[in-house]
Amino acid sequence: MFESIQPAPPDAILGLNESFQKDPRAEKVNLTVGVYKDESGTTPILDAVKEAERRLIETETTKSYLSMGGDPDFNRRVRALLLGEDAAAITEGRAVTIQTPGGTAGLRVAADFLVRNGVSRRIWCSRPTWANHHNVFRSAGLDTDHYAYLDDSGTRLDGAAMLESLRQIPPGDVVCLHGCCHNPTGVDPTAEEWTEIIEVARERRWLPLIDLAYQGFGEGLDADAQAVRRCVNAGLEVLVAHSYSKNFGLYAERTGAVTAVTASADQASAVESQLKAAVRSNYSNPPKHGAAIVATILADDSLRQQWLGELAAMRDRIRDLRSQLVAGLTSRLPDRDFHFIEAQKGMFSFSGLTPLQVDRLKTEHAVYIVRSGRINIAGLNASNLDRVCDAIAAVLK
Ligand code: LMR
């Protein structure tokens, strides 16, 4: 039965991580997959998370299934984190949230919902976008296409081209927008550009599906939710896939959600039931632990403050690393301008390096970045920064 099966090509991000693990060179540096690392190069468990886990071990009384929509307390709390405590969409019952195994499953459930209910058959993604977006959407049966995003330098937004492209998208199609900290580029639209995106969405009547995986890594928790909140406040219906992998450091616990904001409470309730039907046919119901941690932290004032402090520390460290990378590269190649790296937001920087230069980084210098030129800034530290700067300067010369 399996004679004709060919090996799958390596995944653009996770496949590189596997090659890195096999690389015997001691000096190797991994700047591929989007996980936060501290100065010692490890991905820490946040203190607030550890404390929440201690409490859960004491108080948890059952491991029985969650419902298809997950933990209602988690759903309520992350919906408020997303839309704001007093959002009209919440008080009017027009926003529904279900817990999903990570933001990726949030995207998949949203896509399944769109296809199963005949809402739409096509989704448009920025070019470039997260390497897995097209896979997830196509697996659900959506056709995918792209809209313009970057200028010729490959490191900054071409706002006019993006808006022109978004204006061509037909009514009824879906547009995948990155709520903040665009992955892979770190290049976000300005507040004025968001005003125009919202205007185009309203005029052209396409549906935004917003991927929000890095809330808190750009400017702050509320600031990073502004794009979502402005879409909702402008009266748009939206789907949002939100992830708690990065901002709570819960990567392996697969903790995410999908939220739908609709025009009425009745529609919201029908949409919620269809999202749950999509869950049932995929994985039945979500895992419990990560969501219980998030709900515990958000419910307790002191744990919440502790978490906010730890989130701010991660954000500040990445910002500092951006400046150090700019300084390191500028001192080696003074004729080049690297300040775009400081203007980019979140965990990633789109370096503008070509695939060939990226390959040379790997083979000649044991520095791993994603082939699109994406660098995980959070993987830099005092002991690898000089090596990385030397390697990038060498391939750029
Ligand atoms: C990334 O973009 O590196 C992360 O979102 C991890 C992943 O699953 O690709």
Residues whose N, C-alpha, C, O or C-beta is under 5 A from the ligand:
A	BS01	LMR	I13 T32 V33 G34
